[in-house]
Amino acid sequence: MAVVVASRLSRLLGRSRPQLGRPMSSAAYSGEGSAHMWKMLTFFVTLPEVGVSMLNVYLKSLKEHERPEVVAYPHLRIRTKPFPWGDDE
């Protein structure tokens, strides 16, 4: 019953048979050519990008950064219940 309904629906939509595969996938390329493309992208794009990122982090770590002074605002760390081990008073 479901097969008949599906075939009639596909005829109404103008499809004689369901599409097999994904038309935009990498399977459209030859297997070896696609692997070669991704290998070259890895060596010539990804690895240099990682190296530049590592250099950036290293150069930024050489600079001394001043930490802002901690301000003890009265609305922070409000304790309404005592600690289980007692207060530190």
C-alpha positions, 0 to 999 in steps of 0.5 A: 500500500505504501509503495503504491502511494509513494510511486503515485506521489513521485509521478505527481512530483515529476520524478520517475525514480528517486535520486540516488547519491548526493550530487554535491558530495566529493564523490563527484570527483575521482577518488584519488583526485579528491584525496590528493586535493585534501592532502595538498590543502592540509599541507599548504593551508592548514599546517602554515595556518597552525604555525602562524597561530602558534607564532602569534600566541608566542609573541603575545606571551612575551609582552607583560600584561597588567592585571586590573586591580580587584575591586571588592564590591559589597554586592558580591559574595553575599553569604546568607548561610553559615559554612558547614565548618563554621565561620572564619571569625 
